[in-house]
């Protein structure tokens, strides 16, 4: 079994969390107060509809603006509860949804979507029955639904029940606060709360001040300055964000064997989710793979699908371009780490 460690610390005044597997940095969360956190809930005010798009521009507190993709039935001046879904591109409105969720370690409360669902990752019938019994111990708010997460499988019954009750109480309070001016109702989870919520596999947890330095996390963060990512066997890729997209360039290095390009491309598929995750990169991603036969494309697609299926950030595999590049569309759940590196390592 691989050794997992969760390191919680503050770096340059910012809350931060790191996940290490066998000493290698696998995930990194760094707080940034320059934009609303994903998951934050606002009572926003409808500003103006976007004709032809079906969307609505919204006013947030302090003059910020948000974009709601589905704005039909809303009128200017009307208050609406929305939740931040990701970070906006520079100069653009904050992306939000009116399908508000209340997510915790074991449960997700879903207002407006009644019913109780259990994660499909819980396959044992006995375990499913046990966690369902826990759910029925809590009387949810009217019209609320519930999703029991895979982490329930190893949790104690009392912990599951308490978690459901806490999320239900929060959902009741927020959903009832739907009148008035623009206001922030929840701020969204910071790195430490996200680590507790989402990194649920057994791990050693280190919370000592200065633990990022003690556990070698700062050294591995410093390596993110470089866009170059080694792939083994001399192969490497460059992961570089531009204003329009994230470009990934794959090279075989000094390996000139017939199998070099396929090995490099398969290694890219396996390494790319981690490289994007650590750098906080999302949006449109274009991969310029090492030259290979079209017969190998299905193998590369399968490897990419397998790698991103295990990733925590929604990524759509779009497909091949006429030039032979492969395109992805990745949710912007994090801010790019590059602008933060100077402050973190100062």
N, C-alpha and C positions, 0 to 999 in steps of 0.2 A: 504494500500500500504506500502511495506517495505521501510524504509529509506535507501537511498544509499548515500555513501560519497566516493569521490575520493580524496586521500591525496597524494600530490606531494611534495617531499622533497629530501634532500641529506643526506645520512647517511655514516659516515666514508669516506667522500669524493666521494661516489658513488651516482649517480643519482638513485632515487628509486620512485616507485609509488605503492600505495596500494588501493584496493577496499574493502570497508566495507559495509556490509548489516546488518542493525540493530545492528551496532557496532561489528559484527563478521567479521574477516578477510576472504575474499573470494578469493582474488587474490593478488599476489605480484610479482612485477617486479623489479629486481635489476641489474644495469649495471655491466659489467665485461669486461675489455679491454684485457683479456688474449686470446681471440679468436674472429674471425670475427663474427659480429652479423648476425643472420638469416635475409635475405632480402638484405644484402649488395651485390652490383654488382661489378664484376671484369672483366677486360680484361685479361684473362689467356692465357698461352701458352701451347699447347699440348706437353706432354713430352713423354709418351710411352703408347702404347695400352696394355690392359690386355687380352691376348689371352684366348679364351674360355669363357670369360665373356662379351665381347662386350663393355667393358668400356674403359675409357681413364684416365690416370693420367695426371694432369695438374700442371703447375708451377704458383704460385701466387707471388705477390711482397714479398720481404724480405725472400725469400727462402721457404715459406710455400708451401705445396702441397694440391691438391684437387682431388676428385674423381668424374668423370662424368659417370653415369651409362650407358648412351646411347652414345657411342663414334664412331659409325659407320660413315664412310665418312670423318673422321678427320685424319690428318696426323701430325706426330711429327713436332714441330716448328710452326704450324699454330695457329694464335690468335683466340680466341673464347670468346664471351660474356657469362658469367655464373652468376648465383645468388645463394647465400648460402641458403640452405634449412633447416639447423639445426646445432646442435653442434656435433662434432666428439667425439667418444670414445678416451680415453687417448692413444696417440701414433698412432692414425689413421688419415687419410686424411680428410679434410673438405668436407662434402657432398654438391654437387652443382647440378644445373640443367641449361640446355641451354634454357629453356622455361621461359624467364624473364618476370616478372610482375611488374607493378607500382601501388602500393596499397595505397589508402588514405582513409579518413573518409567516403566519399560518393561514390567513384568510383575506379575501377580497370581497368587500361589500359593494353591491352593484345596484344603486338606486334606479328604479324604472325598469329593472330586468329581474322580476321575481323568479324564484326557483333556486334549488340547491344543487350545485355540481361539484363533483370530486375530480381532481386532477387525474388524467388518464395514465400518468406515470405510477399511480398507486394501483397495482394490478391484483394484489391479494384481496379476495372477497372479505375475509375477516377484518382486515385493516380498514377497508372501505366502510364496512358496517359500523366499525368503532368510531371513525371520524364523523360519519353521518349522525350517529347518536349524539356526539358532542354538539353538532350543529343544532339539533333539535332541543338542546338545553337552553338556547337563547331565542327569545321571541324578537324577531327582526322588525324594524320599522315597516309601516305599511308600504307595499310596493317595492320593498328591497329584496334583492337576491343575494346569493352567497356563492363564492367559489372557494373550495378548500384546496389549498396548495399542496404540492408534493411533500413539502417539509412536515406536514401533519403526520406522515407515516411513522416518524421516529419521535414524535412529541408526546408528552404526557397529556392526558385528557384535560386536566385542570388548566394547563397552559393554552390549549386550543380554545377552550370555552372562554377563558379570560380575554384572549386575543379577539375572538369574535365579538364579545360584548363591548370591548373598547372601541373597535371599529364601528360597530352599530351605533354607539353613543355619539361618536364623532360625526357620523353620517347624518344622524337625526338633527344634531345641532346646526351643521352647515346647511343642509337642504332646507331647513326652516328659515334661514337667514337670507331670503331671496328678494327682499325689498330694500330700497334705499339707493344711495349713490355708489360710485365705484369704490370698492374696498377689497383689500387682501384678507381672505378668510383663513387660509392656511398657507404656510410658507414652503411646503415641500420638505422632503427629508434631506438632511445633509449627509456627508460621506460616512460618518460613524453609524447613523441610523440605517443608511442604505446597506452598509456592510452587514449589520445585524439582520436586516430584512431579507437580503438576497443571497448572501454567502452562507448557506445553511449546512453545508457538509461539515463533518467533524473537523475541527482545526484548533491548533493552539492559538490563543488570543493574547497579544502583547499590547499593553496600554501605557507603558512607562514613557515619561517625557524623554525625548531624544532617541526613541526606538527606531525611527527611520534611519538614523545614522548608525546605530548599534547593529541593526540587522542587514545593513548593506543596501537598503532601499534607495538612499540618495545616490549611490554610485550607479545603480541601474537606471534611475531617472535621468541622470546626466547623459547616459548613452542615447537617450531619446533626442538629444540635440541633433544627432546625425540621422539623415533619412535612410541610410544604408542599413539593411537587415541581412545578416548572414543566413544562408540556407543549408550549409554543410556541403562538403565535397568541393569547396571553392566557389560554389554558386552564391549569388546574392541578389537582392532586389532593392530598389529605391522606392520609398513611399513618400510622395511629395504633394502637399496640397497647393492648389492654385485658387484663384477667385472663382473659377467655374466648376472645378472638379478636383478629385484626388487622383493623381497619376501614379501608377505602379509599373515600374520598368524591371523586367526580369532578365538576368544575365547568367550565363553558365560559367563565367570566369575562365580559368585555364583548362577546364575539362573539355576535350575535343572528341570524346568517345561518342559512338552512335546513339547511346542512350542518355547522353548528358542533358539534352533539352527536355525530354520527358521527365527525368528525375528533378530537374530544376523547377519545372512547372508544377509537378505534384507537391514538391516541398513548399512552393509559393502558396498553393491552396491550403496547406496545413497551417502555415505560419501567418497568413494574412489577417485572420480575425484578431489575433493577439496584437499584431502591429497596429491595426486601426484602433483597437480598443484602448491601448496604452497611450496613443497619441490623441485620442478624443476626436477622431476624424469620422465624418459622415457625409451624407449627400450623395452625389454622383461619383462613382469610383470606376475608373477605366484601367484595365490591366493589359499591358503590352507584354504578352508572354513570349518566351523564347521560341524561335521558329520551330514548328513541328508539323507533322502530317495531320491533315484533317481527320484521319482515322482515329487520332488520339483525343479528339475533342470531347467525346462522350465520357471518356475516362477522367478528363480534367473537370468536366461539369459535375460528375458524381463526387469527386474529391472536394470540390468547392461546396457542394450541397451538404456533404457530411460535416465539413469543418464549420460552416455557419449555422448548422442545426444545433450545434452545441454552444453557440455563442448566445449571450444574453441580450444583444441588441438586434432588433428586427432588421433583417437585410434581405432584399429581394434580388434574386439572380435573374437579370434581365435577358442576357444572351449575347450572341456574337454579333459583331459589326461586320460590314463588308470588308474592312481592312484586316479582319482577324483578331481584333481586340475583344475582350470580354468585359461586359458592363454589369455593375451592381448598383443598386439604390439602397442606401443605408440611412436609417433614422438618425437624426441629429439629437441624440440624448445627452451629449456631453459637449463642453467647449473644448476647442483645440488646446492641447497642453503646451504647445510651443511658446505662446505669449507669456505663460506663467513660469517658464523654466528659470528665467533670470532671477525672479523673486524667490523661488523655492531654493535655489542653490547659492544665493548670495551669502 
